[in-house]
Each structure stands twice: as structure tokens, then as C-alpha cells.
Amino acid sequence: MEEGVASSTMDRYTKLMKGSWCSQFYRGSNPWMARYVYALVFLLATLLAWAIRDYGQSILTEMARLKECEGGKECLGTEGVLRVSLGCFIFYFVMFLSTAGTSKLCQARELWHSGWWSAKIALMIFLIVLPFFLPSAVIRTYGQIAHFGAGVFLLIQLISIISFITWLNNCCHSDKYANRCRIHVMLLTTIAYVICILGIIIMYIWYTPEASCLLNIFLITCTLVLLQLMTSVSLHPKVNAGLLTPGFMGLYVVFLCWCAIRSEPPEENCLRKSEVATGGDWLTIISFVVAVLAIVIATFSTGIDSKCFQFKKDERESEDDVPYGFGFFHFVFATGSMYFAMLLISWNTHHTMKKWTIDVGWTSTWVRIINEWLAAWLYIWMLVAPIVWKSAQANGLV
């Protein structure tokens, strides 16, 4: 009996995989559809946290338990973000505990991950509301823990990005695609380096209008040095990793440097006056919407990339294997819940945020810079680690 049910389930999943992309959504519960639903729930939670931060002060002040907050209305907005984040974190952490280790499509845990949406939506609503009845001391403690959880998310995202860039480079230089992708690799490499150089030049023009802007000059120059260092190590004869990976990593570190400088307080004199946005400016609103979507996309893309964290690679995959690691997927979303809270409060539980702003403040700036430096050094270590390991083995040190 059980074999017949499993066989029918596999037949349905096989039809889904052979069908169109849209068929995954209207042919019942399945893991391919589920990941988008979880991402949508995450997006709604992020928007709810923002709405409470910017427009929920009048509601929050009526709740007696929130009047203990020492920072006034702005602190109440910060606590509102943390309360929504806590509920979202608990939901995804519960899903992580209940789906970790799922390996086959027909297991009960896979059905829980892919279905039971009414129960899970009710659970999500309950967990979002519950933190609003917790004392402020609990929320402040969670805010401190969320700093660590958001850091874990950034580290996982960083490893995932480096893993993707390395996979792309290996794929393009493999025997199967080397001749076919040669022109594409040259074109992509050229575009990447041109964008990197232009980005650095534009940052020098926009964000160092005076010689007294020493911090911005230092940050941009460090980015240029890191780009040169990554390229030099990659082209070293013992490494010989080519120009594609350092070019793509250069795009990433230049982007992080730009985000870091843009996160500086609006009052900073070294920012171009035309770039300093006001609370109701349309550019600020567009930047905010793009940033929120980027959070969700980054969380989603990292969550489904569980294979880069497998220490034991298994090349053999059967038809009934899960398409992605459910436990890892929910763990990334759990830490992502902490991450969106940190962005909305600028990594500072006592920081006052203006409407339609995200990740603005000196704490946010230095988080971006540290992330940039860590990305560059982690990439360099991934290039030189095999050489160091082989040298140690040859000398009998290991």
C-alpha cells in the first residue's frame, strides 16, 4: 500500500518536473512551488516590519507593554521591527527543526514542507502576534542575538556567492565548454573589469569632493587595492585561476564599498549634495523598494544553494531526491529574518531611522566594509589554501 502511494507521488512529481514552470504552481503542493511561497511570506513579514517602524508608532504607543521602551516613539518603532523579526525567526526555525535531514520526496517531512499551508499560515500569524505581548527586556535580548544571526546570514551568503563564481569559472574552463565559452569568458571578464574601474572612478568623483574626505578616500583606495590583489593572486603561476573569478569578485567588493559609503549618515559632508535624499524623495523610495527586494532575492537564492555547504559530494542523484535542502533553506530564512531587522534598524537598537530609509548609519557602513574585506580575503584564501595544504603535505607537516 505504502509503495503504491509513494509511486503515485513520484509520478506526480515527475510530471511536474517535465511540465512548464507555471505548472508547478497550479498542480497541488510541491517543493518547487513551496520555496516561492516561503519567499512571499518572508517579503510580507519584511514589509510589515517596515510599516510598523515608519507608521506604527501611534498604534504601538497604545500598548502598555511597549511603554517601557526608553527611547520614545523611535525606539517603539525599533522594537516593532524586532518583534516582527522574532516571530518570523521562530516560524522558520521551527520549520528548520521539522524538515532538517529530509532526503526523499515521499517522506512525511517533505509533505509538511510542501503542504499544510492553512496550518502554517495560522502558525505564522500566531508567532508574529505573540512577540507583541512579550516584555521589552526579552525583545532587547533578541536584538543583541540578532546581530550574531545576521552576521551568520552574511557569511553564508558570502560563501554561496564565492562558490557560485568558482563553479561558473570551472564550468567555463572545463573540457566540455572550454572552446565554446572562450569568447564569452573574455567578454564577461572585460565587462566586469570595466565596470569595476568605472565604479571606483565614479566613487572617487561623487564621494570624495574634498581632500578632507579621508575616510571615503581610504575605503575606495582599499577596494582598488583588493581588486589588484585578487587579480595578482589569481594570475600567479601556482594558482592560475584566470581573470573571470577575480573580475566577478571585484564587482562584488566594489558593490559592497558603494553600499557602505551610501550607508553613511545623510548629514555627512563628503556625500554629493545631489545624492543626499530626503524623507519623501522619489529616489529614496525607489532605493528602499530595490533594497527590500534585494533582501528577499538574496535570502531565496542563498537558501536553495545548499550543495555548496556539502562537505561530502555525492554525484549520484536519484529521481526521488529532494531538489534542495529543506532544513538549510529554512535556516537561511531564519537568519535572514534577523538580517532584515538589522537593516531596518541600521544594526543599532537605539538608532533613529527616517521614513523610507534602510541600512543608514555608521554601524551599517562598517558592517558593509568588514563584509567587503572578509569577502576578498576569503576568496584569496580559497585560492592559496590548496597550495598551502600540498606544501604542508610535502614537508610532512600534516
C-alpha positions, 0 to 999 in steps of 0.5 A: 500500500505504502509503495503504491502511494509513494509511486503515485507521488513520484509520478506526480512529481515527475510530471511536474518536473517535465511540465512548464514552470507555471505548472508547478504552481497550479498542480497541488503542493510541491517543493518547487512551488513551496520555496516561492511561497516561503519567499512571499511570506518572508517579503510580507513579514519584511514589509510589515516590519517596515510599516510598523517602524515608519507608521506604527508608532501611534498604534504601538504607543497604545500598548502598555507593554511597549511603554517601557521602551526608553527611547520614545516613539523611535525606539517603539518603532525599533522594537516593532521591527524586532518583534516582527523579526522574532516571530518570523525567526521562530516560524522558520526555525521551527520549520528548520527543526521539522524538515532538517535531514529530509532526503526523499520526496515521499517522506512525511517531512517533505509533505509538511514542507510542501503542504499544510499551508492553512496550518502554517499560515495560522502558525505564522500569524500566531508567532508574529502576534505573540512577540507583541505581548512579550516584555521589552527586556526579552525583545532587547535580548533578541536584538543583541542575538540578532546581530550574531544571526545576521552576521551568520546570514552574511557569511553564508551568503558570502560563501554561496556567492564565492562558490557560485563564481568558482563553479561558473569559472570551472564550468567555463574552463572545463573540457566540455565548454572550454572552446565554446565559452572562450569568447564569452569568458573574455567578454564577461571578464572585460565587462566586469573589469570595466565596470569595476574601474568605472565604479571606483572612478565614479566613487572617487568623483561623487564621494570624495569632493574634498581632500578632507574626505579621508575616510571615503578616500581610504575605503575606495583606495582599499577596494582598488587595492583588493581588486589588484590583489585578487587579480595578482593572486589569481594570475600567479603561476601556482594558482592560475585561476584566470581573470573571470573569478577575480573580475566577478569578485571585484564587482562584488567588493566594489558593490559592497564599498558603494553600499557602505559609503551610501550607508553613511549618515545623510548629514555627512559632508563628503556625500554629493549634495545631489545624492543626499535624499530626503524623507519623501524623495522619489529616489529614496523610495525607489532605493528602499523598494530595490533594497527590500527586494534585494533582501528577499532575492538574496535570502531565496537564492542563498537558501536553495544553494545548499550543495555548496555547504556539502562537505561530502559530494555525492554525484549520484542523484536519484529521481526521488531526491529532494531538489534542495535542502529543506532544513538549510533553506529554512535556516537561511530564512531564519537568519535572514529574518534577523538580517532584515531587522538589522537593516531596518534598524541600521544594526543599532537598537537605539538608532533613529531611522527616517521614513523610507530609509534602510541600512543608514548609519555608521554601524551599517557602513562598517558592517558593509566594509568588514563584509567587503574585506572578509569577502576578498580575503576569503576568496584569496584564501580559497585560492592559496589554501590548496597550495598551502595544504600540498606544501604542508603535505610535502614537508610532512607537516600534516 
